[in-house]
Amino acid sequence: MAAAASLVAAVGTVAGMVSALDGPEGGDVARPRATRSPGLLPLPAVPTATSASASPGPSPSPSDSKTAKKKPKPAPRASTGRRVASAATRLYRHTDSQVLDWVRANRSDPRRPLIESRIADRPAAVWFADFTPDTITSRVRAVTSTAAREGRVPVLVPYAIPERDCGGASEGGAPDIAAYDSWAQKFAAGLGSGEVIVVLEPDALSQTECLSGGQLSDRYGALARAGRAFKSANPRARVYYDAGHSDWNPAGTQAARLRAAGAASPASSDGVFTNVSNFNRTSAEVAYARRVLAAMGGPPSLGAVIDTSRNGNGAPPNGAWCDPSGRELGQAPTLRTGERGIDAYLWVKLPGESDGCKGEPGSFAPDYAYDLAD
């Protein structure tokens, strides 16, 4: 993707959302559930920041010709200590993930305790990245029903928009808008009646350079319809739209796209998400999300969620995006951010899954995971 380390995917006031989702005990005492997508395609690895000569994109190939983004100034550290806090109450940890598979198969590996305690035991998003209309309802329902039985809140990422990733490493999705509309309706049918967070189509509104005017209009309409379908099927679903990240599009540009896609309407949206699969510091993303929300002009109930899965040490100063060294896990997933207008910090990108340099794109790379957790 062109300037997001993507890839990669989530009503009241923020205070109301927190009280609704968080229990009185204040922290997770049970093991949270980590995740992967059934049939997950390689996650896009969108560059966080690039120099003028770099070619950002989901593939490590230097020949990728996507438009370079202006390299931002490095953000200051928020603190000198590690910021991985305890996991929040009631976020769901799915039991089907590559990191859990690795932990179960490598009990004697000396890296296992750290990877297990700091990554595998954290709740993370469940991606639905394959276009399988016949099974999407049952697969979504399998996650939401299990989470509801446990009294926990799952984070789901629908990722099947046509022309996904503009033909890059994460290309795929539905063959056309009509097929996507049908897929989204079937996705909605699996949402159940419990609380659920939907991170709708990472990069779909940030990476649009490959679309004609008509295709872009079609995409806006499809995303608006998807959001309405999800919230109509389950009024307790919280749907967040793609705001990219603070080093990609200007807040005003992104806000205009979000409005066109229905993200300013409570009928289809609860706000925006930022930093999916990226490394930008939380403080920068909080400020950016607030600018986007203000520019959107929606009701004050709209909020934001931020992907903190790999941003504990900020973005690499040289603009590297493909499994860059020196990165750290960010703040643990939580529904209690303490920040006005910021509904949650989530792990949308699954830590340890490669962007394509330390393993095949989307595959679990234990050395990378260990480096992030160490």
Solvent accessible surface area in square Angstrom, and as a share of the most:
residue,aa,sasa,rsa
1,M,2,0.01
2,A,2,0.01
3,A,1,0.01
4,A,3,0.02
5,A,0,0.00
6,S,0,0.00
7,L,0,0.00
8,V,0,0.00
9,A,0,0.00
10,A,0,0.00
11,V,75,0.43
12,G,32,0.31
13,T,88,0.51
14,V,35,0.20
15,A,76,0.59
16,G,33,0.32
17,M,3,0.01
18,V,34,0.19
19,S,85,0.55
20,A,58,0.45
21,L,4,0.02
22,D,11,0.06
23,G,9,0.08
24,P,141,0.89
25,E,107,0.48
26,G,38,0.37
27,G,20,0.19
28,D,29,0.15
29,V,141,0.81
30,A,50,0.39
31,R,116,0.42
32,P,11,0.07
33,R,58,0.21
34,A,4,0.03
35,T,3,0.02
36,R,60,0.22
37,S,1,0.01
38,P,30,0.19
39,G,53,0.51
40,L,37,0.18
41,L,63,0.31
42,P,49,0.31
43,L,3,0.01
44,P,0,0.00
45,A,0,0.00
46,V,0,0.00
47,P,0,0.00
48,T,1,0.01
49,A,3,0.03
50,T,2,0.01
51,S,43,0.28
52,A,102,0.79
53,S,106,0.69
54,A,38,0.29
55,S,36,0.23
56,P,1,0.00
57,G,0,0.00
58,P,1,0.01
59,S,30,0.19
60,P,63,0.40
61,S,45,0.29
62,P,129,0.81
63,S,96,0.62
64,D,30,0.16
65,S,106,0.68
66,K,33,0.14
67,T,89,0.52
68,A,34,0.26
69,K,43,0.18
70,K,183,0.77
71,K,90,0.38
72,P,40,0.25
73,K,187,0.79
74,P,100,0.63
75,A,38,0.30
76,P,112,0.70
77,R,116,0.42
78,A,62,0.48
79,S,50,0.32
80,T,140,0.81
81,G,45,0.43
82,R,91,0.33
83,R,95,0.35
84,V,28,0.16
85,A,52,0.40
86,S,85,0.55
87,A,7,0.06
88,A,7,0.06
89,T,4,0.02
90,R,63,0.23
91,L,2,0.01
92,Y,6,0.02
93,R,14,0.05
94,H,24,0.11
95,T,62,0.36
96,D,51,0.26
97,S,1,0.00
98,Q,42,0.19
99,V,13,0.07
100,L,5,0.03
101,D,59,0.30
102,W,32,0.11
103,V,3,0.02
104,R,126,0.46
105,A,82,0.63
106,N,44,0.23
107,R,124,0.45
108,S,111,0.72
109,D,26,0.14
110,P,124,0.78
111,R,61,0.22
112,R,48,0.18
113,P,68,0.43
114,L,37,0.19
115,I,0,0.00
116,E,24,0.11
117,S,58,0.37
118,R,74,0.27
119,I,5,0.03
120,A,0,0.00
121,D,27,0.14
122,R,31,0.11
123,P,4,0.03
124,A,9,0.07
125,A,0,0.00
126,V,1,0.00
127,W,0,0.00
128,F,0,0.00
129,A,0,0.00
130,D,26,0.14
131,F,61,0.25
132,T,46,0.27
133,P,41,0.26
134,D,138,0.71
135,T,62,0.36
136,I,0,0.00
137,T,29,0.17
138,S,65,0.42
139,R,43,0.16
140,V,0,0.00
141,R,115,0.42
142,A,59,0.45
143,V,3,0.01
144,T,10,0.06
145,S,39,0.25
146,T,37,0.21
147,A,1,0.00
148,A,58,0.45
149,R,182,0.66
150,E,63,0.28
151,G,31,0.30
152,R,34,0.13
153,V,1,0.00
154,P,2,0.01
155,V,10,0.06
156,L,0,0.00
157,V,0,0.00
158,P,0,0.00
159,Y,2,0.01
160,A,0,0.00
161,I,3,0.02
162,P,14,0.09
163,E,92,0.41
164,R,3,0.01
165,D,7,0.03
166,C,28,0.17
167,G,48,0.47
168,G,16,0.16
169,A,44,0.34
170,S,2,0.01
171,E,102,0.46
172,G,37,0.35
173,G,20,0.19
174,A,5,0.04
175,P,101,0.64
176,D,72,0.37
177,I,41,0.21
178,A,75,0.58
179,A,23,0.18
180,Y,0,0.00
181,D,38,0.20
182,S,51,0.33
183,W,1,0.00
184,A,3,0.02
185,Q,109,0.48
186,K,74,0.31
187,F,0,0.00
188,A,4,0.03
189,A,58,0.45
190,G,0,0.00
191,L,2,0.01
192,G,46,0.44
193,S,88,0.57
194,G,19,0.18
195,E,24,0.11
196,V,2,0.01
197,I,0,0.00
198,V,0,0.00
199,V,0,0.00
200,L,2,0.01
201,E,0,0.00
202,P,4,0.02
203,D,7,0.03
204,A,3,0.02
205,L,1,0.00
206,S,4,0.03
207,Q,4,0.02
208,T,13,0.07
209,E,101,0.45
210,C,57,0.34
211,L,24,0.12
212,S,62,0.40
213,G,60,0.57
214,G,49,0.47
215,Q,79,0.35
216,L,42,0.21
217,S,69,0.44
218,D,72,0.37
219,R,8,0.03
220,Y,34,0.13
221,G,22,0.21
222,A,0,0.00
223,L,2,0.01
224,A,11,0.09
225,R,93,0.34
226,A,1,0.01
227,G,0,0.00
228,R,112,0.41
229,A,12,0.09
230,F,0,0.00
231,K,23,0.10
232,S,92,0.59
233,A,52,0.40
234,N,1,0.00
235,P,105,0.66
236,R,127,0.46
237,A,0,0.00
238,R,11,0.04
239,V,0,0.00
240,Y,0,0.00
241,Y,1,0.00
242,D,3,0.01
243,A,0,0.00
244,G,6,0.05
245,H,1,0.00
246,S,29,0.19
247,D,28,0.14
248,W,21,0.07
249,N,17,0.09
250,P,92,0.58
251,A,17,0.14
252,G,46,0.44
253,T,55,0.32
254,Q,0,0.00
255,A,0,0.00
256,A,47,0.37
257,R,51,0.19
258,L,0,0.00
259,R,112,0.41
260,A,54,0.42
261,A,0,0.00
262,G,15,0.15
263,A,0,0.00
264,A,24,0.18
265,S,46,0.29
266,P,68,0.43
267,A,62,0.48
268,S,1,0.01
269,S,0,0.00
270,D,0,0.00
271,G,0,0.00
272,V,0,0.00
273,F,2,0.01
274,T,0,0.00
275,N,0,0.00
276,V,7,0.04
277,S,0,0.00
278,N,2,0.01
279,F,0,0.00
280,N,7,0.04
281,R,32,0.12
282,T,11,0.06
283,S,61,0.39
284,A,33,0.25
285,E,0,0.00
286,V,10,0.05
287,A,44,0.34
288,Y,3,0.01
289,A,0,0.00
290,R,64,0.23
291,R,124,0.45
292,V,0,0.00
293,L,28,0.14
294,A,82,0.64
295,A,43,0.34
296,M,4,0.02
297,G,65,0.62
298,G,27,0.26
299,P,45,0.28
300,P,139,0.87
301,S,22,0.15
302,L,13,0.06
303,G,0,0.00
304,A,0,0.00
305,V,1,0.00
306,I,0,0.00
307,D,1,0.01
308,T,0,0.00
309,S,1,0.01
310,R,0,0.00
311,N,6,0.03
312,G,13,0.13
313,N,33,0.17
314,G,2,0.02
315,A,31,0.24
316,P,9,0.06
317,P,84,0.53
318,N,108,0.55
319,G,7,0.07
320,A,37,0.28
321,W,23,0.08
322,C,20,0.12
323,D,5,0.02
324,P,11,0.07
325,S,86,0.56
326,G,47,0.46
327,R,25,0.09
328,E,43,0.19
329,L,1,0.01
330,G,1,0.01
331,Q,33,0.15
332,A,0,0.00
333,P,1,0.01
334,T,13,0.08
335,L,0,0.00
336,R,94,0.34
337,T,21,0.12
338,G,83,0.80
339,E,67,0.30
340,R,177,0.65
341,G,14,0.14
342,I,1,0.01
343,D,0,0.00
344,A,0,0.00
345,Y,8,0.03
346,L,2,0.01
347,W,3,0.01
348,V,1,0.01
349,K,0,0.00
350,L,9,0.04
351,P,4,0.03
352,G,0,0.00
353,E,4,0.02
354,S,0,0.00
355,D,0,0.00
356,G,16,0.16
357,C,73,0.44
358,K,80,0.34
359,G,29,0.28
360,E,130,0.58
361,P,40,0.25
362,G,8,0.08
363,S,35,0.22
364,F,29,0.12
365,A,8,0.07
366,P,31,0.20
367,D,90,0.47
368,Y,3,0.01
369,A,0,0.00
370,Y,69,0.26
371,D,74,0.38
372,L,1,0.00
373,A,0,0.00
374,D,95,0.49
